[in-house]
Amino acid sequence: MSNDQEVVVDKGKQSEPKIKEERKPGEPTAAFKGASWGALLVGVAAYLIGLFNATMELNEKGYYFAVLVFGLYSAVSLQKAVRDKEEGVPVTGIYYGISWFALIVSISLMVIGLYNAGSIILSEKGFYAMSFVLSLFAAITVQKNIRDAQRAKEQG
């Protein structure tokens, strides 16, 4: 048996040993990956369900949807740029700056949109803000997990 595998015997079923593969150094645990994907799905689904059920005009719904998509993209792009710089991968100053600018703009658009939305009650505004922030954080975490797993596999 190789060093990468460990046999775990379930006391109830001793005839069927389970093979547990060890994680590679730097690879996120399955629980952390699952929690990250779960948070992303919960955040995005809550936001979209809230938009679907909202009584606002279709153009307002489109605005909030576009802000979510823009925010998700800009957060992942910034995370990648920061990580690349940290690891010595060349990142142009303009791309790094645009990544920061895009994230700041997406968050600003959300704040300005919610502040000026007269048709949305305060608790709904809080709901959109929290699901937006959860989605951004989870998207960054999912992207980090994917990159860490890929790196661990390459170094494997």
KASULLIN-V466116 format. One record per residue. RES is the residue in three letters. NEAR is the number of other C-alpha atoms within 8 Angstrom. Layout:
res=(RES;RES)
near=(NEAR;NEAR)
//
This chain:
res=(MET;SER;ASN;ASP;GLN;GLU;VAL;VAL;VAL;ASP;LYS;GLY;LYS;GLN;SER;GLU;PRO;LYS;ILE;LYS;GLU;GLU;ARG;LYS;PRO;GLY;GLU;PRO;THR;ALA;ALA;PHE;LYS;GLY;ALA;SER;TRP;GLY;ALA;LEU;LEU;VAL;GLY;VAL;ALA;ALA;TYR;LEU;ILE;GLY;LEU;PHE;ASN;ALA;THR;MET;GLU;LEU;ASN;GLU;LYS;GLY;TYR;TYR;PHE;ALA;VAL;LEU;VAL;PHE;GLY;LEU;TYR;SER;ALA;VAL;SER;LEU;GLN;LYS;ALA;VAL;ARG;ASP;LYS;GLU;GLU;GLY;VAL;PRO;VAL;THR;GLY;ILE;TYR;TYR;GLY;ILE;SER;TRP;PHE;ALA;LEU;ILE;VAL;SER;ILE;SER;LEU;MET;VAL;ILE;GLY;LEU;TYR;ASN;ALA;GLY;SER;ILE;ILE;LEU;SER;GLU;LYS;GLY;PHE;TYR;ALA;MET;SER;PHE;VAL;LEU;SER;LEU;PHE;ALA;ALA;ILE;THR;VAL;GLN;LYS;ASN;ILE;ARG;ASP;ALA;GLN;ARG;ALA;LYS;GLU;GLN;GLY)
near=(3;4;5;6;10;9;8;8;9;9;5;4;8;8;4;7;10;8;8;8;7;7;7;8;5;8;11;10;7;6;6;8;11;8;8;12;10;8;11;14;9;9;13;11;8;9;12;9;8;9;10;7;6;6;4;7;6;6;6;8;11;8;8;11;10;8;11;10;8;10;13;11;8;13;14;11;9;12;11;8;12;9;8;11;10;7;6;6;7;6;9;6;6;6;9;12;8;8;13;10;8;11;12;8;8;13;9;8;9;11;9;8;9;9;7;6;7;6;5;8;7;6;6;8;10;8;9;10;10;8;12;12;8;11;15;12;9;13;13;11;9;12;10;9;11;8;8;11;11;8;10;12;8;6;5;5)
//
